[in-house]
């Protein structure tokens, strides 16, 4: 059933002119990743993790699966890297641990594209369907996401030239 939904999503939607199609998939190495990898050429995968050990183990499996499928892994993004309290924006709390994304990227030889902090406006914007880069563009989360997006676009552009 999932295979059919993915194929319908890819081939029966009138996308029009697009520069990038980014597909956010569930963590791990499930049917969605395999189906997508087999259905269309993929310019690259970005592995998103959180700093917790169990999440890092799962992200390693996903990274290895994409490598086995000959999908270039563009890098790792560490989400929820730390919490920034709204009343103390100069403070950072490592609720889920710290440094796991960097350590994993170094061990696996892929770049760490960035670390996205957890901020209340990020969650609020998500709940309202307004991206943080629009609702609070000067926030740490928005700045981090902008930097990550620029790096991914640059990596894909370089890969397209090859």
C-alpha positions as CSV (number, residue, x, y, z in Angstrom):
1,X,0.0,0.0,0.0
2,X,2.8,2.4,0.9
3,X,4.6,1.6,-2.4
4,X,1.4,2.7,-4.3
5,X,1.0,5.9,-2.3
6,X,4.7,6.9,-2.9
7,X,4.4,6.1,-6.6
8,X,1.1,8.1,-6.8
9,X,2.8,11.0,-5.0
10,X,5.8,11.0,-7.4
11,X,4.0,10.4,-10.7
12,X,0.5,11.5,-10.4
13,X,0.8,14.9,-8.7
14,X,1.0,17.9,-11.0
15,X,4.1,19.5,-9.4
16,X,4.7,22.1,-12.0
17,X,8.1,23.7,-12.1
18,X,10.1,22.9,-9.0
19,X,13.7,23.4,-8.0
20,X,13.8,20.8,-5.2
21,X,11.4,18.1,-4.0
22,X,12.2,17.4,-0.4
23,X,10.6,14.3,1.1
24,X,10.5,14.1,4.9
25,X,10.5,10.4,5.8
26,X,10.1,8.6,9.1
27,X,13.3,7.5,10.9
28,X,14.9,4.2,10.2
29,X,15.3,1.9,7.2
30,X,11.7,1.1,6.4
31,X,9.7,0.6,3.2
32,X,9.3,4.3,2.5
33,X,13.0,4.8,2.2
34,X,13.5,1.7,0.1
35,X,10.6,2.4,-2.2
36,X,11.6,6.0,-2.8
37,X,15.3,5.0,-3.4
38,X,14.2,2.5,-6.0
39,X,11.5,4.6,-7.6
40,X,13.4,7.8,-8.6
41,X,16.9,9.0,-8.8
42,X,17.7,10.8,-5.6
43,X,20.2,13.7,-5.5
44,X,21.0,13.1,-1.9
45,X,19.8,12.2,1.6
46,X,20.1,14.3,4.7
47,X,20.1,12.3,7.9
48,X,18.3,14.0,10.7
49,X,18.9,12.9,14.3
50,X,18.6,14.1,17.8
51,X,21.5,13.9,20.3
52,X,20.2,10.9,22.1
53,X,22.1,7.6,21.8
54,X,19.1,5.6,20.6
55,X,18.3,8.2,17.9
56,X,22.0,8.3,16.8
57,X,21.9,4.5,16.4
58,X,18.8,4.7,14.2
59,X,20.3,7.5,12.1
60,X,23.4,5.3,11.5
61,X,21.2,2.5,10.1
62,X,19.5,5.0,7.8
63,X,22.7,6.4,6.6
64,X,24.1,3.0,5.8
65,X,21.0,2.0,4.0
66,X,21.2,5.0,1.7
67,X,24.9,4.3,1.1
68,X,24.0,0.7,0.2
69,X,21.4,2.1,-2.2
70,X,24.0,4.3,-3.8
71,X,22.2,7.5,-2.6
72,X,24.7,10.2,-1.7
73,X,24.5,11.2,1.9
74,X,24.8,15.0,2.0
75,X,25.3,15.2,5.7
76,X,23.7,15.0,9.2
77,X,21.5,17.5,10.9
78,X,21.1,17.4,14.6
79,X,17.6,18.5,15.6
80,X,16.6,19.5,19.1
81,X,20.3,20.1,19.8
82,X,19.6,22.2,22.9
83,X,16.8,24.2,24.4
84,X,16.8,28.0,24.5
85,X,14.4,29.3,27.2
86,X,12.4,32.3,26.0
87,X,13.1,34.3,29.2
88,X,16.9,33.6,29.0
89,X,17.9,33.5,25.3
90,X,21.6,33.5,26.2
91,X,21.2,30.1,28.0
92,X,21.3,26.7,26.4
93,X,20.2,23.5,28.0
94,X,21.3,20.1,26.5
95,X,18.0,18.3,27.3
96,X,18.7,15.4,25.0
97,X,22.5,15.3,25.4
98,X,25.1,17.1,23.3
99,X,27.6,16.5,20.5
100,X,26.1,13.3,19.2
101,X,25.5,14.6,15.7
102,X,29.1,15.9,15.4
103,X,30.6,12.7,16.8
104,X,28.5,10.6,14.4
105,X,29.3,12.7,11.4
106,X,33.0,12.5,12.2
107,X,32.8,8.7,12.7
108,X,30.9,8.1,9.5
109,X,32.8,10.7,7.4
110,X,29.9,12.9,6.4
111,X,29.6,16.6,7.2
112,X,27.5,17.9,10.1
113,X,25.3,20.4,8.2
114,X,24.0,22.1,11.4
115,X,22.4,21.9,14.7
116,X,18.8,23.1,15.2
117,X,18.0,24.3,18.7
118,X,14.6,23.8,20.3
119,X,12.8,27.0,20.9
120,X,9.2,27.7,21.8
121,X,8.5,29.8,18.7
122,X,9.7,26.9,16.6
123,X,7.1,24.7,18.1
124,X,4.4,27.4,17.9
125,X,5.1,28.1,14.3
126,X,4.9,24.4,13.5
127,X,1.6,24.1,15.3
128,X,0.2,27.1,13.2
129,X,1.8,25.9,10.0
130,X,4.1,28.9,9.8
131,X,7.8,28.1,9.3
132,X,10.1,29.7,11.9
133,X,12.1,31.3,9.0
134,X,9.0,33.4,8.3
135,X,7.6,33.9,11.8
136,X,10.9,34.6,13.6
137,X,13.7,34.9,11.0
138,X,16.2,36.2,13.5
139,X,15.8,33.3,15.9
140,X,18.6,30.8,16.4
141,X,16.4,28.0,14.9
142,X,15.6,30.0,11.8
143,X,19.3,31.0,11.3
144,X,20.4,27.4,11.7
145,X,17.7,26.1,9.2
146,X,18.7,28.8,6.7
147,X,22.3,27.8,6.9
148,X,21.4,24.1,6.5
149,X,19.2,24.8,3.5
150,X,22.0,26.8,1.8
151,X,24.5,24.0,2.4
152,X,22.1,21.4,1.0
153,X,21.3,23.5,-2.1
154,X,25.0,24.0,-2.7
155,X,25.8,20.3,-2.3
156,X,23.0,19.4,-4.7
157,X,24.1,22.0,-7.2
158,X,27.7,20.7,-7.2
159,X,26.5,17.1,-7.6
160,X,24.4,18.2,-10.6
161,X,27.4,19.5,-12.3
162,X,29.2,16.2,-12.1
